[in-house]
Amino acid sequence: MIAHLSGKLLIKQPNQLIVDVNGVGYEVNVPLSTFYEIGEIGASVQLLIYTHVREDIIALFGFKSAKEKQMFEQLTSVSGIGPKLGITILSGMSVGELVPAIRESNWVRLTSIPGVGRKTAERLVVELRDKLIKIESIPAGAISPLRAIPQQEEDVISALVNLGYPKASAEQAMRKAISLNGTSQTFESLLKNSLQQLSK
């Protein structure tokens, strides 16, 4: 799964960008908040990516902040809200406005967003009200590439997942292996040390 893109902005229009990454153009759907913050055409961009896979399509959704991406993931976990409506909701209201609107059951504010009727607003409140503490705890300035993951580390995580370990456990074990043995390990050493952590 694509989780992060770093490249040059080729095309910019509301709710959609094309990012050139080493000669490959990725079409990325974005909320208006990210569209406004992104640079001009030709600028370097870094985006957190949510990869949506269906039988007939693979779509990328991009965000400038970790808080925005997590809010998108929470929105799309609500029954009846798909990725496109999730982007529409984030385009109609910032995370800072959306969280209190949901927690306070502010139907008027929620239904002012295009595509959100009373039933959808009710589902947002019922399903998300108690899940928003995580989002509120993310620093406002948490931008997508908090730390760009080196390719070798991504490869180790991928190898561990292919071996049957959950991704979260693989990432935790790898971070522990790095903290104990440093960042200059070879792929083989990092994989071996990560496996040792997982076996404990």
N, C-alpha and C positions, 0 to 999 in steps of 0.2 A: 504493500500500500504506500502511496505517496503521502508523506506527512509534512514535507517542507519543500518549498521551491525558492531558489535564489537565482536571479538572472536579470535580463534586460527587458524593460517594458516595450513591447512592440505596438500594441493597440490598446487603447483605453476608452471605454464607454461605460455609461451607468450600468452597474450590475455585471459587467463582464470585462475581463482583461485577457490579453494574450501575452504570455511571458516566454521570452526566448532563453532556454537553458542549454547552452552549448550547441546551438544550432537547431534545437527542437522547440517548436512553439506549443506551449501548453495553454489551452483555453480554461480560464478560471472564473467561476461565478463568484461575485463578491457583493456584500452589502454596501449601501451607499456610504456608510461611515468609512469603510476601507477605501472606496473609490475616491473620496475627498482627500484622504491622507496620503494616498499613493503619489509618487512623483509624476513628472511629465513623461511623455513618450521619449524613450532613449535612456531614461534613468534606471539605476540599479534598484531592484526591488527584492524584498524577502517576505515571504508569506507562510503562515501556518496553513496547512492544507487538510481538509477533510475529504476523503475519497469515498464517493457514493457509487456502489456497484449494484446494478440490476442485470437481469438476463440480457437485456437489449442495449444497455448503455453503461458507460463509466463516466461519471461527471466529477469534476474537481470544484471544491468550494474553498475560497481563500479568505484569510483574516489577518489583520495587522497585529491583533493582540490576543494573548492567551485567554483573557476574560471573554472576549467576543466569541472565540471558537468554542469555549466550554458552554456558553449560553446557547449557541447554535445546536450543540449536541444535546443539550437539555430540551430545547424546543422540539427537535425532531424525534425525541423519545416519547412525545405526547401523541396519543392515538389521533390519527387524522391530519397530522402536520408532517408534510414531507419537506425535503431540502429546499425546494423553491419557495414554499410558504415561509419556511424558517428564515431565508434570506430576506423575504419581503417584510417580515416582522422586524428584523434587525435594521432594515432600511427605514422603517417607519418610526422606530423609537430606539434610542441608545440603550445600552445595557444599564447605565445608571438610572434611566427612567423606567425601564421595563421591570427591573427587579422589585422596586417598591410598588409599582402598579399591580403586579401579581400578588405580592405579599399582602397588600391592602384591599384586594378584590375590587380594584378600580375598573368596573365594567365599562364606564364611559370612555376612559382613556384607552383601554385595550381594544374596544370595538371601533375606535377611530382609525385603527391601522387597516389599510386596504386588505381585504380578504379574510379579516377576522370578524366573524359574527358572534352573537351572544353564546352559542353552544361551544364554539372554539375557545372563546375567552373563559368560559366556565371550566373547560378541560384544562386549560393552562393553569388556572388557579388551583384546582383540585389536585392535579398531578405534580405541579412544580413548587407549590408554596413552601414545602418543607425541605426542598432540595437545593435551595438557592444560597444556603450558607457557604457552600464551597466556592461559589462564584464571587460572593462578596469578599471572601478572604484573599482573592488574587489581587496583587498590587495593580493599581490602575495603569502603571507604566510598563506592565509585563508584555513586552513586544515578542512576537513570534520567535525570532531566533535568540531566545534567552541564552542559549549556548548551542551553536551549530554542532550537530553530531557528526564527528568524522566518519568517513565512509567505512573505515575498518570496524568501528564500533557498531555501525548499522549492520555490517556483514556478520559480526559475532551474534548480535541479537537475532538476526534472520536464521543463522545456523542453529541457535538454541531453540527457536520456535519450531524449526523443521524437525528437531529432535523430540518435539512433543511438549516442551515446557511452555507455560503461559507467558505471554509477552511481558507482563508486569514483573513476574518473577525473574525472567531473563535479564531485564533492564536492571533490576535491583542487584542481582548477582554480579553483573558486569561492573556496575558502579563500585561495589565492594571490592572486586578484584583490582580495579584501577586505583582505589584509595590505598590498597595494601601494597601494590606492586608498581605504581606509577603509570604514566601515559605512554611510555616509550616501548611497551611490549609489542612483540610481533603478533600477527593474527592468531597463530597457533598457540602462543603463550597465553594471550588474553582469553581465548576460547577454553583452554585447559584450566586456567585459574578460575574462570567463571563457572565451569562445570564442578570444580572443587567446592565452590561456595554453594552451589545448588545441592550438592550431596550432603551438606552438613545438616 
